[in-house]
Amino acid sequence: MVFVSVLATGAATGSWPGENPRAPKVLTGHVAEDPVHGPRDDESGTADSAGDLVSRSGDRWSTAYSAREYASLQRMLAGKYVGVGLWIKTDAAGRVEIAQVGPDSPAAAAGIRTGDTLRAVDGTPVAGRPVTEVVALLRGDELGEGARGSTTVLALQRGERRWARPVRRVELETEPVTVRREEPADDGVTAAVIRVESFTRGSGAEVRRAAAAARGSDGLILDLRGNSGGLVVEAVEAASAFLDDGVVATYDLDGRQQALYADPGGDTGTPLVVLVDGGTMSSAELLAGALQDRGRAVVVGTSTFGKGSVQLPKALPDGSVAELTVGEYRTPGGRSLEGVGVTPDLDLAVTDADRDAEEEARTVLSGLGSGV
């Protein structure tokens, strides 16, 4: 099953910052901020040429974007997008299911629920279509700047019920990182919960600020459930909140091993639990695997998705962009997560699937002792 966010945060990764000499411009995930060859200033380019490359590659992670889709993706990585507030996923049969509905979004106001099946967008059937095409239809990419304020008609199904509902497209902002501080429970543990929805620009710094503010608490819960990835550089910065230098991940490029490093000075004393599930993907898995291998965190939940490949984007003359897999990244312990994912230290699918993951995390924190 392939998960893709209508926000596109789950489908995008970014390049490494030029100011860090230890971080070459290589990607993990779907797309870079800077393609290998800059596209022409022609927004009419389709994904046809890129699609040919992707089709020949035979790789399930390779993706084709038109020039307009690619430009929209970059805007969304900045935390703004035009859409209806839906996340979607596709199954092996090609059916498109609503994976999440944004709170206070037009989709929520229209009564759309998680688990509903999306059958068509403006009369265009979506079953079996590439997820990028479905996302583009939902966003109204073909309308360009006219998408904001336009109305799309979504054909939906819930059980045996089928219906169509008009939904207005609006400009929405993502809130990739949220923090709440839990009051002491029966176990006396005071924990800060840092929830990371996706790794868009600036999210790594937000995680670092949240972790710094929580120093001295009994523990931290880093919630990566449903985080389908994003900019790898942001995931590495988030790792720097909890590590004091050292390797976060390695990968091969042109036969040479490269490494991604955490910055020095992170909080290595406050007990940390990382929550994961089957929707934890790509750069979110990189982060969870790094904290697990470095012995910095106890990972709780269910096995992650298993998306650990490295893609480089290639811009073509018509402005389309093809992402092609060039390798895999590995955790500090040398594990490849591709097709395997991160296995939690405490696997709730094995121990007690009905137990609340956050409650379990608090229990683990109570046994780890207080932070320093």
Steps between C-alpha positions, in 0.01 A plus 500: 500500500637841403416804714501847347389821664278746322723752672782326316707507816516126493620493145786742516854522621762766461861573436768545758591857598811636336643633824552149638811346337412157637166490324523454122202576282338156504146407581297241678142482384315637206612840381765766546471874527763529226487253210819368347434719196294816550175494304423765243269785589213319331214404726316329216729199517324171564623193682512299176878498459556443869234231492689314228814495716306388804324228304829363370650500848247246629547643849197560719656803669591681179250777424422739215392862552395763252665841535186638664471204742863541595462873563193435714695244696767753589238747621346235719835415651498857629183414692237655273280331245169527322277201556208353688683356803520129420768235527459195277641152468469238229483125545635220283178498297540869420208623712547847650409529867483804725781452752447822695278807498648830611321660794299812410565431130245522218505120481412475869218751456368287213469200732776293338648244740813292530437165331270637230587395144567771244349387171532804276603867491286723276376192318846354441531149650807472722529124562824369353643844428847601624464668835669816371222535244232463766672760716520737201128453431411575861715812505371621165849531354362540149336826613829656605445806717128462441486192722468710816128549566387255233263211572567136431240224506617184677330164444525296819398167646449384858397138525212459254418869491618703201468876468658812348587812695627843381801618701668840474875527455666749733853594601595300807804504724661197646591476867766231481608514866273529802597474866301435813613443855318226687422549865624232743289186473455226760861398439615853579667545161494843338560459128521734203348359182655627175283404205662527154252469212759543224847637438430823314736797507574620851357195675840377617568829676155485659577155640830629640328793669234272648759257632704782654190641671419157644837446667452406861170321444466134592505402136426574136267324259585559133191401303582404139186296437357571156801715409555410136832680473615824345826688478782280624706799609217583743496145638875520558458832680228343713743221590743770616249591772569169672856411399841652565664473159554164332351314205127517423510296177730389220441443129697414188550742212700398193652214697611717790347494845374833629374588847251740655597638841313650792617833635664500844321618812169312492314384810637155575372479858122524494337157457351469153235275345429508126153395380474342153250308291447371146454857375848604618700526178820614335682777690284434807629141496853631460456704818340217700766252386782738590372566851445127550843394375676771698330374816340840552134397494263213560283451192138405574215413265478283190743439215557794266433507127844407367587782256877537514606570143687801364374696199660769290281732291570554133343797320423446131482750211121525518522605867381169643697338780576130540611361835707187458627272775877495532552307824396443859585665828605308812460569869806560722499127576520414129137395451318559174135587563384449140213251500558427868445814702582561865392228742400659831678406820150458643277371220137557592390271219665217692444604860160667510349653187216653702724688739530872434844576358540826689399335825759232434759769432431661837541163667837458332608849607408425860750216491778702340537752783506879501693717258803702597 
